[in-house]
């Protein structure tokens, strides 16, 4: 094999020496072409990655918008707070310093969903112990043997019974059941947002209901 290679080289070496410059330039050209292709491939991958990350960051900025809420009642620091629209009820209470010493914690545990998302302009009111009282019942409500609690005479849509909700103007058994199935509510206008009531019915009862 060695002798064959030697004979091959002796036979073709003059031709190689004669064309050494073109051959060298050709090899260099092939190397440069290969390097250019590799660089182009990596450059495209890098560009795609940058565009993806930029789009992702832009989506995060679009989602995390600022909202303002009003936290009052039995919290340590009542007032207006600016949070993001990704915040939950728990974040709102923490921003106000948490519940105060006289807060009705049993009521909070029953009626406040700490995982509930908050909305811009929402008011969160925490009653103190003894502030929440039983409603003044009319004859129709008594028939329901109501376990509902109200604040300032308003029916609490988060805890009212089926028969209590049926006492509201424009609300029948079907609508009352939809309200119960849609609980919990952090604001009364969620009856519209969740498409539980029509705007006409909501206007009739909005001054008679609460979520606290």
C-alpha positions in Angstrom: 0.0 0.0 0.0 2.8 2.4 0.9 4.6 1.7 -2.4 1.3 2.3 -4.3 0.9 5.7 -2.6 4.5 6.6 -3.3 4.1 5.7 -7.0 0.8 7.7 -7.1 2.5 10.8 -5.6 5.5 10.5 -7.9 3.2 10.3 -10.9 0.9 13.2 -10.0 3.2 15.4 -7.9 4.3 17.5 -10.9 0.6 18.2 -11.6 -0.1 19.1 -8.0 2.9 21.5 -7.9 1.8 23.1 -11.1 -1.6 23.9 -9.8 -0.8 24.3 -6.1 -2.1 27.9 -5.9 -5.5 27.2 -7.4 -5.9 24.1 -5.2 -5.0 26.1 -2.1 -7.3 28.9 -3.0 -10.1 26.3 -3.6 -9.5 24.7 -0.2 -9.6 28.1 1.5 -12.8 29.0 -0.3 -14.5 25.8 0.8 -13.4 26.5 4.4 -14.8 30.1 4.2 -18.1 28.9 2.7 -18.5 26.3 5.5 -17.7 28.9 8.1 -20.2 31.3 6.6 -23.0 28.7 6.5 -22.4 27.8 10.2 -22.4 31.5 11.2 -25.6 32.1 9.3 -27.4 29.1 11.0 -26.3 30.3 14.5 -27.2 33.9 13.6 -30.8 32.9 12.6 -31.2 30.8 15.8 -30.0 33.8 17.9 -32.3 36.2 16.1 -35.3 33.9 16.7 -34.4 33.6 20.4 -34.2 37.4 20.9 -37.6 37.9 19.2 -39.2 35.3 21.3 -37.8 36.7 24.6 -38.8 40.2 23.6 -42.4 39.1 22.8 -42.6 37.2 26.1 -41.5 40.3 28.1 -43.9 42.4 26.2 -46.8 40.0 27.1 -45.8 40.1 30.8 -45.9 44.0 30.7 -49.3 43.9 29.0 -50.8 41.5 31.6 -49.3 43.1 34.8 -51.2 46.4 34.7 -51.7 48.6 37.7 -55.1 48.8 39.4 -56.3 50.8 42.4 -58.5 49.3 45.2 -60.1 50.6 48.4 -59.6 48.5 51.5 -61.5 49.6 54.6 -63.2 48.4 57.7 -61.3 46.3 60.3 -57.9 46.3 58.8 -54.7 47.7 60.2 -54.2 50.4 57.6 -57.4 51.2 55.7 -56.9 53.2 52.5 -56.3 53.2 48.7 -53.7 50.8 47.4 -52.1 50.3 44.0 -51.5 46.7 43.0 -51.3 44.7 39.7 -54.3 43.1 38.1 -52.7 39.8 38.9 -53.2 40.3 42.6 -55.5 38.2 44.8 -57.7 39.1 47.7 -55.0 37.9 50.1 -52.5 40.4 48.5 -55.1 43.2 49.0 -55.5 42.4 52.7 -51.7 42.1 53.2 -51.2 45.5 51.5 -53.5 47.0 54.2 -51.5 45.4 57.0 -53.8 42.5 57.5 -56.9 42.2 59.8 -57.1 44.3 62.9 -57.7 42.9 66.3 -61.5 43.6 66.2 -62.1 42.1 62.8 -64.8 39.4 62.5 -62.5 36.6 61.5 -65.3 34.0 61.4 -67.1 36.1 58.9 -64.0 36.6 56.9 -63.3 32.8 56.8 -66.9 32.2 55.6 -67.3 35.0 53.1 -63.9 36.1 51.8 -62.2 34.0 49.1 -58.5 34.8 49.6 -57.7 33.3 46.1 -60.2 35.6 44.4 -58.7 38.0 41.8 -59.3 41.7 42.5 -60.4 44.2 40.0 -59.7 47.9 39.3 -61.8 50.2 41.5 -62.9 47.3 43.8 -63.9 48.1 47.4 -63.1 45.5 50.1 -64.8 46.0 53.5 -64.0 43.9 56.5 -66.6 44.1 59.3 -65.7 44.2 63.0 -67.1 41.7 65.5 -70.8 42.3 66.1 -71.2 44.6 63.1 -72.9 41.9 61.0 -76.4 41.2 62.2 -79.3 39.1 61.2 -81.7 40.7 58.6 -85.1 42.1 59.4 -87.2 39.4 57.7 -90.6 39.8 56.1 -93.2 37.1 56.0 -91.9 35.6 52.8 -88.3 35.4 54.0 -89.4 33.7 57.2 -90.8 30.9 55.2 -87.3 30.1 54.0 -85.9 29.7 57.5 -83.1 32.0 56.5 -79.5 31.5 57.7 -78.6 34.6 55.7 -76.7 37.5 57.3 -76.9 41.1 56.1 -75.1 44.3 56.7 -77.2 47.5 56.9 -80.3 45.6 55.8 -78.8 44.5 52.5 -79.0 40.8 51.4 -75.6 39.2 51.2 -75.5 37.3 47.9 -72.5 35.3 49.2 -74.5 33.7 52.0 -78.2 34.2 51.3 -80.4 31.1 51.0 -82.4 30.3 47.9 -85.6 31.6 49.4 -83.9 34.8 50.6 -82.7 35.6 47.1 -86.2 34.8 45.7 -87.5 37.8 47.7 -85.6 40.2 45.5 -87.5 41.9 42.7 -87.1 40.1 39.4 -85.3 37.1 41.0 -87.0 33.7 40.7 -85.8 30.3 41.8 -83.8 29.7 38.7 -81.9 33.0 39.0 -81.4 32.5 42.7 -79.8 29.2 42.0 -77.5 30.7 39.4 -76.4 33.3 42.0 -75.6 30.5 44.5 -73.7 28.5 41.9 -71.7 31.6 41.0 -70.3 32.2 44.5 -68.2 33.6 45.8 -68.5 37.2 44.6 -66.1 40.0 45.5 -68.4 42.8 44.1 -72.1 42.9 43.2 -71.4 43.8 39.6 -69.9 40.3 39.1 -73.6 39.3 38.6 -73.3 41.1 35.3 -69.7 40.1 34.5 -70.5 36.4 35.1 -73.7 36.8 33.0 -75.9 35.6 35.9 -78.4 38.4 35.7 -79.5 40.8 32.9 -78.7 44.5 33.3 -82.4 45.2 33.8 -82.8 42.9 36.7 -79.5 44.0 38.2 -80.6 47.6 38.2 -83.7 46.6 40.1 -81.8 44.9 43.0 -78.4 46.5 43.1 -79.4 48.8 46.0 -80.7 45.9 48.0 -77.7 43.5 47.9 -74.1 43.3 49.0 -71.2 40.9 49.1 -70.4 41.6 52.8 
